[in-house]
Amino acid sequence: MAFSPDAYRGFSGEGKALENMTENLPIEWVYGLNSLLKSNESFDPTMLSIENDIDFGTMENLTASLSSMGLLGYDIENRNHFYRRLPFKTERILSLNPRLKNAKKLIDNEDIQIITKRHNYIEANVKGTGVTHRVILDGENQHCTCDWFTTYQGKRGICKHILGVKMMGE
């Protein structure tokens, strides 16, 4: 069973996991975990990190990635993660996160220009369709001039512009 305010969003993770997916994880790791875990098998990411010598931060990013793809669930009652195999090819699932894909495209096309970067502060211009968006990351506060940010104010995750700037700023 899956809960979502809007069923049409599917396995999008409601966009909240995007900030944990800014690190480019090797696709082999997703395939590796896919072959390591059995369907509906419960696991503890911390123990899995220790047992397989995986950095805790990397495991957090991998867990966020798998969750947003729908491959990982969380049992609230038992307070543990469980892996689930879905009837989709892994390559197809990886292509289902449009904001992440579009943020990477902004970077690849060199559409992001960092104007100011200092401790806990980044200001950037991001090329949009016929307009340039201003992105400001100031500690925990983040702002963008795009319609997505204006409409949702972070309630459905960050926009592709903020995500792209975060990915470049790391």
C-alpha positions in Angstrom: 0.0 0.0 0.0 1.3 3.5 -0.8 0.0 6.8 0.5 0.2 10.0 -1.5 -1.8 13.2 -1.6 -2.1 12.6 -5.3 -2.0 9.1 -6.8 -0.8 10.4 -10.2 2.5 11.3 -8.6 3.4 7.6 -8.5 6.9 6.9 -7.1 8.0 10.5 -7.2 8.7 10.5 -3.4 6.7 13.8 -3.4 9.9 15.6 -4.3 11.1 15.7 -0.7 14.0 13.2 -1.3 15.6 15.3 -4.1 17.9 17.1 -1.8 19.5 13.8 -0.7 20.0 12.8 -4.3 22.4 15.6 -5.3 25.4 13.3 -5.1 26.0 11.4 -8.2 25.9 7.7 -7.1 27.3 5.1 -9.5 24.5 3.2 -11.2 26.3 0.0 -10.3 25.5 0.7 -6.6 21.8 0.6 -7.4 22.2 -2.6 -9.3 24.4 -4.0 -6.5 21.8 -3.3 -3.9 19.2 -4.7 -6.2 21.1 -8.0 -6.4 22.1 -8.0 -2.7 18.6 -7.6 -1.2 15.6 -9.9 -1.5 12.1 -8.7 -2.2 10.4 -7.4 1.0 13.5 -8.0 3.0 13.9 -5.6 5.9 17.3 -4.0 6.5 19.0 -1.4 8.5 21.0 1.1 6.3 23.5 1.7 9.1 24.3 -2.0 9.5 24.4 -2.5 5.7 26.9 0.4 5.6 29.1 -1.2 8.2 28.9 -4.7 6.8 29.7 -3.6 3.2 32.1 -0.7 4.1 29.9 2.0 2.6 30.2 5.6 3.9 27.1 6.5 6.0 26.5 9.7 3.9 26.6 7.6 0.7 24.2 5.1 2.2 21.8 8.0 3.1 21.9 9.2 -0.5 21.5 5.6 -1.9 18.5 5.1 0.5 16.9 8.4 -0.7 17.5 7.5 -4.3 16.0 4.0 -3.9 13.0 5.4 -2.0 12.2 8.0 -4.6 12.4 5.3 -7.3 9.9 3.2 -5.3 12.4 0.4 -4.7 12.6 1.1 -1.0 9.8 1.3 1.5 9.7 2.2 5.2 7.6 0.4 7.7 6.5 3.0 10.3 5.3 0.4 12.8 8.5 -1.6 12.8 10.7 1.4 12.1 12.8 -0.2 9.4 13.3 -0.1 5.7 12.4 -2.9 3.3 13.4 -3.5 -0.2 10.8 -4.3 -2.9 11.2 -5.5 -6.4 9.0 -3.7 -8.8 7.7 -5.1 -12.2 9.8 -2.5 -14.1 13.3 -2.5 -15.5 15.7 -0.6 -13.3 16.7 1.6 -16.2 13.1 2.7 -16.6 12.7 3.5 -13.0 15.8 5.6 -13.0 14.4 7.8 -15.7 11.2 8.6 -13.8 12.5 11.5 -11.8 12.1 14.5 -14.1 13.3 17.2 -11.7 16.6 15.3 -11.1 17.0 14.6 -14.8 16.3 18.2 -15.7 18.7 19.5 -13.0 21.5 17.4 -14.5 20.6 18.7 -17.9 20.9 22.3 -16.7 24.4 21.4 -15.5 25.4 19.6 -18.7 24.2 22.5 -20.8 26.1 24.9 -18.7 22.8 26.8 -18.0 23.8 27.6 -14.4 26.1 30.6 -13.6 27.3 30.9 -10.0 27.5 34.6 -9.2 28.4 34.4 -5.5 29.7 31.5 -3.4 30.8 31.7 0.2 30.2 29.7 3.3 26.5 28.7 3.5 25.6 31.1 0.7 25.3 30.7 -3.0 23.6 33.0 -5.5 23.2 31.9 -9.1 21.5 32.7 -12.4 19.8 29.7 -14.1 18.7 29.8 -17.7 15.1 29.1 -18.2 12.8 29.2 -21.2 13.0 32.8 -22.3 13.9 34.0 -18.8 16.8 33.8 -16.3 15.8 32.6 -12.8 17.6 33.8 -9.7 18.4 31.1 -7.1 19.6 32.0 -3.6 20.8 29.3 -1.2 21.3 30.9 2.2 21.9 28.3 4.9 18.6 26.4 5.3 16.7 29.0 3.3 16.4 28.6 -0.5 14.6 30.6 -3.0 14.0 30.6 -6.8 12.1 32.9 -9.1 10.5 30.1 -11.1 6.8 29.2 -11.2 7.4 25.8 -9.4 9.0 27.5 -6.4 6.4 30.3 -6.3 3.5 27.8 -6.5 4.7 25.2 -4.0 7.2 27.0 -1.7 9.0 23.7 -1.0 5.9 21.7 -0.1 6.5 19.3 -3.0 10.3 19.4 -2.9 12.8 21.7 -4.5 12.7 22.9 -8.1 15.1 21.8 -10.7 16.9 25.1 -10.6 17.6 24.9 -6.8 18.6 21.3 -7.2 21.0 22.1 -10.1 22.6 24.9 -8.1 23.0 22.6 -5.1 24.6 19.9 -7.3 27.1 22.4 -8.7 27.8 23.9 -5.3 28.9 20.6 -3.7 
